[in-house]
Amino acid sequence: MAQQQTDPTDQLGHDVLVVGGSGVDTVVRVDSLPVPLADSVGVGPILEWPGHTGGNVALGCRALGLDVKFLDFIGDDWTGGQIRARLAEGGVDFEALISPAGTRRAVNLVERTGRRMSFYDGRDPADLRMPRDFYLPHLRRARHVHVAITNFARFLYDDIEALGVPVSTDLHDWDGLADHHREFAFRSDLVFLSAAGAGERIASVMREILREGRAEAVIATAGAGGSYLMSREGSRTPRPIPATLPPAPVVDSNGAGDAYVCGFLYGRLAGLDLEACARLGAVAGAYACTGGGNAALIGPDALNTDRLRPATN
């Protein structure tokens, strides 16, 4: 991972700077996926959770005691107000610019086992850009940057690399083919993605990220199947990381991948090796499944206590 070039006189830095990826989820609980074809289907209470991937990572890292700064575009609307309120409740230092397109939204169908299907509202205009004088002072103070795959965030990479700040991203269900994700995949030091997107090709996708990009490590999460770690210095065969038993019944898998990222970054910033970081990620991801949305955020004591509780087959 690149070493950050910092001004030694600047003592007030951020552990993690999160860029992009806020929004509001509407959660609909269904009996099974796919849902039956019908004009009307009765469901339980429909809930809304401010968060999305960037918000979840910011909240999760803050719950672990890290100093977090979060930058993003939101709308001057009531959904944007929900995001501000949730981040303030979680102690996140959030600074927003107003998007003319309004606040991003998603509708998530969640079945009884916690499996989900998400309909994401990618409403940002293609020409949306974050001004350098807005984000650059925060980049200079950051120990680590986590970049959501919102389009405007890709334009920060030149400055991130020039400053030598370590950067991570989450490609979510990238299949290894879609062009949108490639710059994020190849210009980040730590790359997270879901194994579901590429299916049986996930190992080759992980190898391509290491071969074509700058990543130190690629981590593919597989839900209850655990996760897989591949690093530049290690074997190009994915190392399996066992899943961790949730401490309570599974309620919702929304945000589990984001929680995994938080646990991993917590370990990395503490100087742990990659495999130890992945095990912390597994603990945080399992814990997140015990609450709706981002309601179950693990703290540092529980994270370190539960790290040795692998799931049994």
TORKOL-4160 file (C-alpha; in steps of 0.2 Angstrom, whole numbers, padded with zeros to 4 digits, m for minus):
313
<pt num="1" X="0000" Y="0000" Z="0000"/>
<pt num="2" X="0007" Y="0017" Z="m0004"/>
<pt num="3" X="0014" Y="0028" Z="0010"/>
<pt num="4" X="0005" Y="0044" Z="0012"/>
<pt num="5" X="0015" Y="0060" Z="0011"/>
<pt num="6" X="0009" Y="0071" Z="0025"/>
<pt num="7" X="0014" Y="0088" Z="0033"/>
<pt num="8" X="0021" Y="0083" Z="0050"/>
<pt num="9" X="0014" Y="0099" Z="0057"/>
<pt num="10" X="m0003" Y="0094" Z="0053"/>
<pt num="11" X="m0009" Y="0084" Z="0069"/>
<pt num="12" X="m0028" Y="0084" Z="0065"/>
<pt num="13" X="m0031" Y="0071" Z="0052"/>
<pt num="14" X="m0045" Y="0059" Z="0048"/>
<pt num="15" X="m0043" Y="0041" Z="0049"/>
<pt num="16" X="m0055" Y="0038" Z="0035"/>
<pt num="17" X="m0061" Y="0050" Z="0022"/>
<pt num="18" X="m0076" Y="0042" Z="0013"/>
<pt num="19" X="m0081" Y="0050" Z="m0004"/>
<pt num="20" X="m0098" Y="0047" Z="m0012"/>
<pt num="21" X="m0112" Y="0034" Z="m0010"/>
<pt num="22" X="m0125" Y="0041" Z="0002"/>
<pt num="23" X="m0143" Y="0038" Z="m0001"/>
<pt num="24" X="m0159" Y="0031" Z="0006"/>
<pt num="25" X="m0165" Y="0013" Z="0005"/>
<pt num="26" X="m0183" Y="0008" Z="0005"/>
<pt num="27" X="m0184" Y="m0010" Z="0012"/>
<pt num="28" X="m0198" Y="m0021" Z="0007"/>
<pt num="29" X="m0199" Y="m0038" Z="0015"/>
<pt num="30" X="m0205" Y="m0052" Z="0004"/>
<pt num="31" X="m0208" Y="m0071" Z="0007"/>
<pt num="32" X="m0196" Y="m0076" Z="m0007"/>
<pt num="33" X="m0186" Y="m0070" Z="m0022"/>
<pt num="34" X="m0190" Y="m0069" Z="m0035"/>
<pt num="35" X="m0207" Y="m0061" Z="m0030"/>
<pt num="36" X="m0222" Y="m0069" Z="m0039"/>
<pt num="37" X="m0230" Y="m0060" Z="m0054"/>
<pt num="38" X="m0245" Y="m0052" Z="m0047"/>
<pt num="39" X="m0254" Y="m0035" Z="m0048"/>
<pt num="40" X="m0253" Y="m0033" Z="m0029"/>
<pt num="41" X="m0243" Y="m0042" Z="m0016"/>
<pt num="42" X="m0246" Y="m0040" Z="0003"/>
<pt num="43" X="m0230" Y="m0037" Z="0013"/>
<pt num="44" X="m0225" Y="m0032" Z="0030"/>
<pt num="45" X="m0221" Y="m0014" Z="0035"/>
<pt num="46" X="m0211" Y="m0005" Z="0022"/>
<pt num="47" X="m0196" Y="0004" Z="0030"/>
<pt num="48" X="m0183" Y="0017" Z="0025"/>
<pt num="49" X="m0165" Y="0017" Z="0030"/>
<pt num="50" X="m0153" Y="0032" Z="0026"/>
<pt num="51" X="m0136" Y="0025" Z="0022"/>
<pt num="52" X="m0132" Y="0017" Z="0006"/>
<pt num="53" X="m0114" Y="0011" Z="0004"/>
<pt num="54" X="m0104" Y="0027" Z="0007"/>
<pt num="55" X="m0115" Y="0031" Z="0022"/>
<pt num="56" X="m0114" Y="0014" Z="0029"/>
<pt num="57" X="m0095" Y="0013" Z="0028"/>
<pt num="58" X="m0094" Y="0031" Z="0036"/>
<pt num="59" X="m0106" Y="0025" Z="0050"/>
<pt num="60" X="m0098" Y="0008" Z="0053"/>
<pt num="61" X="m0080" Y="0016" Z="0054"/>
<pt num="62" X="m0086" Y="0029" Z="0066"/>
<pt num="63" X="m0094" Y="0016" Z="0077"/>
<pt num="64" X="m0077" Y="0007" Z="0078"/>
<pt num="65" X="m0070" Y="0023" Z="0085"/>
<pt num="66" X="m0061" Y="0029" Z="0069"/>
<pt num="67" X="m0061" Y="0048" Z="0065"/>
<pt num="68" X="m0072" Y="0049" Z="0049"/>
<pt num="69" X="m0075" Y="0063" Z="0036"/>
<pt num="70" X="m0088" Y="0060" Z="0023"/>
<pt num="71" X="m0090" Y="0070" Z="0007"/>
<pt num="72" X="m0104" Y="0068" Z="m0005"/>
<pt num="73" X="m0118" Y="0076" Z="m0015"/>
<pt num="74" X="m0136" Y="0075" Z="m0009"/>
<pt num="75" X="m0152" Y="0084" Z="m0014"/>
<pt num="76" X="m0160" Y="0099" Z="m0005"/>
<pt num="77" X="m0174" Y="0088" Z="m0001"/>
<pt num="78" X="m0182" Y="0078" Z="0013"/>
<pt num="79" X="m0172" Y="0062" Z="0009"/>
<pt num="80" X="m0156" Y="0072" Z="0010"/>
<pt num="81" X="m0162" Y="0078" Z="0027"/>
<pt num="82" X="m0164" Y="0060" Z="0032"/>
<pt num="83" X="m0146" Y="0057" Z="0028"/>
<pt num="84" X="m0140" Y="0072" Z="0037"/>
<pt num="85" X="m0149" Y="0067" Z="0053"/>
<pt num="86" X="m0143" Y="0049" Z="0052"/>
<pt num="87" X="m0125" Y="0053" Z="0050"/>
<pt num="88" X="m0126" Y="0066" Z="0064"/>
<pt num="89" X="m0134" Y="0053" Z="0075"/>
<pt num="90" X="m0119" Y="0042" Z="0071"/>
<pt num="91" X="m0106" Y="0055" Z="0075"/>
<pt num="92" X="m0100" Y="0056" Z="0057"/>
<pt num="93" X="m0093" Y="0073" Z="0051"/>
<pt num="94" X="m0103" Y="0075" Z="0035"/>
<pt num="95" X="m0100" Y="0089" Z="0022"/>
<pt num="96" X="m0112" Y="0089" Z="0007"/>
<pt num="97" X="m0114" Y="0098" Z="m0009"/>
<pt num="98" X="m0131" Y="0100" Z="m0017"/>
<pt num="99" X="m0135" Y="0090" Z="m0032"/>
<pt num="100" X="m0148" Y="0097" Z="m0044"/>
<pt num="101" X="m0154" Y="0079" Z="m0047"/>
<pt num="102" X="m0159" Y="0076" Z="m0028"/>
<pt num="103" X="m0154" Y="0062" Z="m0016"/>
<pt num="104" X="m0150" Y="0045" Z="m0022"/>
<pt num="105" X="m0163" Y="0031" Z="m0018"/>
<pt num="106" X="m0164" Y="0012" Z="m0019"/>
<pt num="107" X="m0178" Y="0000" Z="m0016"/>
<pt num="108" X="m0172" Y="m0017" Z="m0008"/>
<pt num="109" X="m0183" Y="m0033" Z="m0008"/>
<pt num="110" X="m0177" Y="m0043" Z="0006"/>
<pt num="111" X="m0183" Y="m0061" Z="0009"/>
<pt num="112" X="m0184" Y="m0071" Z="0025"/>
<pt num="113" X="m0166" Y="m0077" Z="0025"/>
<pt num="114" X="m0160" Y="m0060" Z="0023"/>
<pt num="115" X="m0155" Y="m0062" Z="0005"/>
<pt num="116" X="m0160" Y="m0046" Z="m0005"/>
<pt num="117" X="m0162" Y="m0039" Z="m0023"/>
<pt num="118" X="m0158" Y="m0020" Z="m0024"/>
<pt num="119" X="m0165" Y="m0008" Z="m0037"/>
<pt num="120" X="m0153" Y="0007" Z="m0037"/>
<pt num="121" X="m0157" Y="0024" Z="m0042"/>
<pt num="122" X="m0141" Y="0031" Z="m0050"/>
<pt num="123" X="m0148" Y="0048" Z="m0054"/>
<pt num="124" X="m0132" Y="0059" Z="m0053"/>
<pt num="125" X="m0129" Y="0069" Z="m0069"/>
<pt num="126" X="m0115" Y="0062" Z="m0080"/>
<pt num="127" X="m0106" Y="0079" Z="m0079"/>
<pt num="128" X="m0107" Y="0080" Z="m0060"/>
<pt num="129" X="m0090" Y="0085" Z="m0052"/>
<pt num="130" X="m0084" Y="0088" Z="m0035"/>
<pt num="131" X="m0073" Y="0104" Z="m0035"/>
<pt num="132" X="m0055" Y="0102" Z="m0030"/>
<pt num="133" X="m0055" Y="0116" Z="m0017"/>
<pt num="134" X="m0069" Y="0106" Z="m0008"/>
<pt num="135" X="m0061" Y="0089" Z="m0007"/>
<pt num="136" X="m0042" Y="0093" Z="m0008"/>
<pt num="137" X="m0040" Y="0099" Z="0010"/>
<pt num="138" X="m0048" Y="0083" Z="0017"/>
<pt num="139" X="m0037" Y="0072" Z="0006"/>
<pt num="140" X="m0022" Y="0080" Z="0013"/>
<pt num="141" X="m0027" Y="0076" Z="0031"/>
<pt num="142" X="m0033" Y="0058" Z="0027"/>
<pt num="143" X="m0024" Y="0042" Z="0033"/>
<pt num="144" X="m0035" Y="0032" Z="0021"/>
<pt num="145" X="m0048" Y="0036" Z="0008"/>
<pt num="146" X="m0063" Y="0025" Z="0003"/>
<pt num="147" X="m0071" Y="0029" Z="m0013"/>
<pt num="148" X="m0089" Y="0024" Z="m0018"/>
<pt num="149" X="m0091" Y="0019" Z="m0037"/>
<pt num="150" X="m0101" Y="0035" Z="m0040"/>
<pt num="151" X="m0095" Y="0042" Z="m0057"/>
<pt num="152" X="m0089" Y="0059" Z="m0050"/>
<pt num="153" X="m0078" Y="0050" Z="m0037"/>
<pt num="154" X="m0067" Y="0043" Z="m0051"/>
<pt num="155" X="m0060" Y="0061" Z="m0054"/>
<pt num="156" X="m0052" Y="0061" Z="m0037"/>
<pt num="157" X="m0039" Y="0047" Z="m0041"/>
<pt num="158" X="m0026" Y="0059" Z="m0049"/>
<pt num="159" X="m0025" Y="0069" Z="m0033"/>
<pt num="160" X="m0026" Y="0053" Z="m0022"/>
<pt num="161" X="m0011" Y="0046" Z="m0031"/>
<pt num="162" X="m0001" Y="0062" Z="m0031"/>
<pt num="163" X="m0003" Y="0063" Z="m0012"/>
<pt num="164" X="0001" Y="0045" Z="m0009"/>
<pt num="165" X="m0015" Y="0042" Z="0001"/>
<pt num="166" X="m0020" Y="0023" Z="0002"/>
<pt num="167" X="m0037" Y="0021" Z="m0006"/>
<pt num="168" X="m0050" Y="0007" Z="m0006"/>
<pt num="169" X="m0066" Y="0004" Z="m0016"/>
<pt num="170" X="m0081" Y="m0008" Z="m0016"/>
<pt num="171" X="m0086" Y="m0014" Z="m0033"/>
<pt num="172" X="m0101" Y="m0023" Z="m0026"/>
<pt num="173" X="m0107" Y="m0036" Z="m0039"/>
<pt num="174" X="m0095" Y="m0032" Z="m0053"/>
<pt num="175" X="m0095" Y="m0046" Z="m0066"/>
<pt num="176" X="m0078" Y="m0041" Z="m0072"/>
<pt num="177" X="m0085" Y="m0034" Z="m0088"/>
<pt num="178" X="m0094" Y="m0018" Z="m0085"/>
<pt num="179" X="m0083" Y="m0003" Z="m0090"/>
<pt num="180" X="m0089" Y="0008" Z="m0076"/>
<pt num="181" X="m0080" Y="m0001" Z="m0063"/>
<pt num="182" X="m0063" Y="m0003" Z="m0071"/>
<pt num="183" X="m0055" Y="0013" Z="m0066"/>
<pt num="184" X="m0060" Y="0010" Z="m0048"/>
<pt num="185" X="m0054" Y="m0008" Z="m0049"/>
<pt num="186" X="m0037" Y="m0004" Z="m0056"/>
<pt num="187" X="m0033" Y="0012" Z="m0047"/>
<pt num="188" X="m0037" Y="0007" Z="m0029"/>
<pt num="189" X="m0025" Y="m0001" Z="m0016"/>
<pt num="190" X="m0038" Y="m0012" Z="m0008"/>
<pt num="191" X="m0052" Y="m0018" Z="m0019"/>
<pt num="192" X="m0068" Y="m0026" Z="m0012"/>
<pt num="193" X="m0082" Y="m0035" Z="m0022"/>
<pt num="194" X="m0095" Y="m0048" Z="m0020"/>
<pt num="195" X="m0092" Y="m0065" Z="m0027"/>
<pt num="196" X="m0110" Y="m0066" Z="m0033"/>
<pt num="197" X="m0107" Y="m0054" Z="m0048"/>
<pt num="198" X="m0094" Y="m0065" Z="m0057"/>
<pt num="199" X="m0099" Y="m0082" Z="m0051"/>
<pt num="200" X="m0087" Y="m0095" Z="m0056"/>
<pt num="201" X="m0076" Y="m0082" Z="m0064"/>
<pt num="202" X="m0072" Y="m0073" Z="m0048"/>
<pt num="203" X="m0055" Y="m0080" Z="m0046"/>
<pt num="204" X="m0050" Y="m0074" Z="m0063"/>
<pt num="205" X="m0058" Y="m0057" Z="m0060"/>
<pt num="206" X="m0047" Y="m0055" Z="m0044"/>
<pt num="207" X="m0032" Y="m0060" Z="m0053"/>
<pt num="208" X="m0035" Y="m0047" Z="m0067"/>
<pt num="209" X="m0037" Y="m0033" Z="m0054"/>
<pt num="210" X="m0020" Y="m0038" Z="m0047"/>
<pt num="211" X="m0012" Y="m0040" Z="m0064"/>
<pt num="212" X="m0019" Y="m0024" Z="m0072"/>
<pt num="213" X="m0020" Y="m0012" Z="m0057"/>
<pt num="214" X="m0011" Y="m0006" Z="m0042"/>
<pt num="215" X="m0020" Y="m0016" Z="m0029"/>
<pt num="216" X="m0011" Y="m0024" Z="m0014"/>
<pt num="217" X="m0026" Y="m0035" Z="m0011"/>
<pt num="218" X="m0043" Y="m0040" Z="m0018"/>
<pt num="219" X="m0056" Y="m0047" Z="m0006"/>
<pt num="220" X="m0072" Y="m0056" Z="m0013"/>
<pt num="221" X="m0086" Y="m0058" Z="0000"/>
<pt num="222" X="m0098" Y="m0073" Z="m0002"/>
<pt num="223" X="m0111" Y="m0070" Z="0012"/>
<pt num="224" X="m0113" Y="m0086" Z="0023"/>
<pt num="225" X="m0100" Y="m0094" Z="0012"/>
<pt num="226" X="m0086" Y="m0083" Z="0020"/>
<pt num="227" X="m0074" Y="m0072" Z="0009"/>
<pt num="228" X="m0059" Y="m0074" Z="m0002"/>
<pt num="229" X="m0042" Y="m0065" Z="m0001"/>
<pt num="230" X="m0030" Y="m0063" Z="m0015"/>
<pt num="231" X="m0014" Y="m0052" Z="m0013"/>
<pt num="232" X="0000" Y="m0046" Z="m0024"/>
<pt num="233" X="0013" Y="m0054" Z="m0013"/>
<pt num="234" X="0004" Y="m0070" Z="m0010"/>
<pt num="235" X="m0002" Y="m0085" Z="m0021"/>
<pt num="236" X="m0014" Y="m0081" Z="m0035"/>
<pt num="237" X="m0026" Y="m0094" Z="m0028"/>
<pt num="238" X="m0039" Y="m0086" Z="m0017"/>
<pt num="239" X="m0037" Y="m0089" Z="0001"/>
<pt num="240" X="m0054" Y="m0094" Z="0009"/>
<pt num="241" X="m0058" Y="m0084" Z="0025"/>
<pt num="242" X="m0072" Y="m0093" Z="0035"/>
<pt num="243" X="m0088" Y="m0084" Z="0039"/>
<pt num="244" X="m0092" Y="m0079" Z="0057"/>
<pt num="245" X="m0108" Y="m0084" Z="0066"/>
<pt num="246" X="m0119" Y="m0069" Z="0069"/>
<pt num="247" X="m0122" Y="m0066" Z="0088"/>
<pt num="248" X="m0141" Y="m0066" Z="0085"/>
<pt num="249" X="m0154" Y="m0071" Z="0072"/>
<pt num="250" X="m0151" Y="m0064" Z="0054"/>
<pt num="251" X="m0163" Y="m0050" Z="0050"/>
<pt num="252" X="m0156" Y="m0042" Z="0035"/>
<pt num="253" X="m0141" Y="m0043" Z="0024"/>
<pt num="254" X="m0142" Y="m0025" Z="0018"/>
<pt num="255" X="m0125" Y="m0017" Z="0023"/>
<pt num="256" X="m0116" Y="m0033" Z="0028"/>
<pt num="257" X="m0103" Y="m0030" Z="0014"/>
<pt num="258" X="m0101" Y="m0012" Z="0019"/>
<pt num="259" X="m0098" Y="m0018" Z="0037"/>
<pt num="260" X="m0085" Y="m0030" Z="0031"/>
<pt num="261" X="m0076" Y="m0016" Z="0023"/>
<pt num="262" X="m0076" Y="m0006" Z="0040"/>
<pt num="263" X="m0069" Y="m0021" Z="0050"/>
<pt num="264" X="m0056" Y="m0024" Z="0037"/>
<pt num="265" X="m0051" Y="m0005" Z="0037"/>
<pt num="266" X="m0051" Y="m0005" Z="0056"/>
<pt num="267" X="m0038" Y="m0019" Z="0056"/>
<pt num="268" X="m0028" Y="m0011" Z="0042"/>
<pt num="269" X="m0026" Y="0005" Z="0051"/>
<pt num="270" X="m0021" Y="m0004" Z="0066"/>
<pt num="271" X="m0007" Y="m0012" Z="0057"/>
<pt num="272" X="m0014" Y="m0030" Z="0056"/>
<pt num="273" X="m0009" Y="m0041" Z="0041"/>
<pt num="274" X="m0022" Y="m0044" Z="0027"/>
<pt num="275" X="m0029" Y="m0061" Z="0033"/>
<pt num="276" X="m0032" Y="m0054" Z="0051"/>
<pt num="277" X="m0041" Y="m0039" Z="0043"/>
<pt num="278" X="m0052" Y="m0051" Z="0033"/>
<pt num="279" X="m0056" Y="m0060" Z="0049"/>
<pt num="280" X="m0061" Y="m0044" Z="0057"/>
<pt num="281" X="m0072" Y="m0040" Z="0041"/>
<pt num="282" X="m0081" Y="m0056" Z="0043"/>
<pt num="283" X="m0085" Y="m0053" Z="0061"/>
<pt num="284" X="m0092" Y="m0035" Z="0057"/>
<pt num="285" X="m0102" Y="m0042" Z="0042"/>
<pt num="286" X="m0110" Y="m0055" Z="0052"/>
<pt num="287" X="m0115" Y="m0043" Z="0066"/>
<pt num="288" X="m0123" Y="m0031" Z="0053"/>
<pt num="289" X="m0135" Y="m0045" Z="0048"/>
<pt num="290" X="m0143" Y="m0045" Z="0065"/>
<pt num="291" X="m0152" Y="m0028" Z="0062"/>
<pt num="292" X="m0161" Y="m0019" Z="0049"/>
<pt num="293" X="m0151" Y="m0007" Z="0037"/>
<pt num="294" X="m0137" Y="0000" Z="0046"/>
<pt num="295" X="m0145" Y="m0002" Z="0064"/>
<pt num="296" X="m0132" Y="m0015" Z="0069"/>
<pt num="297" X="m0115" Y="m0007" Z="0070"/>
<pt num="298" X="m0102" Y="m0016" Z="0079"/>
<pt num="299" X="m0090" Y="m0007" Z="0091"/>
<pt num="300" X="m0071" Y="m0011" Z="0094"/>
<pt num="301" X="m0074" Y="m0021" Z="0110"/>
<pt num="302" X="m0086" Y="m0033" Z="0101"/>
<pt num="303" X="m0076" Y="m0034" Z="0086"/>
<pt num="304" X="m0060" Y="m0039" Z="0095"/>
<pt num="305" X="m0069" Y="m0051" Z="0106"/>
<pt num="306" X="m0079" Y="m0060" Z="0093"/>
<pt num="307" X="m0065" Y="m0061" Z="0080"/>
<pt num="308" X="m0061" Y="m0079" Z="0085"/>
<pt num="309" X="m0079" Y="m0086" Z="0082"/>
<pt num="310" X="m0078" Y="m0094" Z="0065"/>
<pt num="311" X="m0094" Y="m0102" Z="0058"/>
<pt num="312" X="m0095" Y="m0121" Z="0058"/>
<pt num="313" X="m0099" Y="m0131" Z="0043"/>
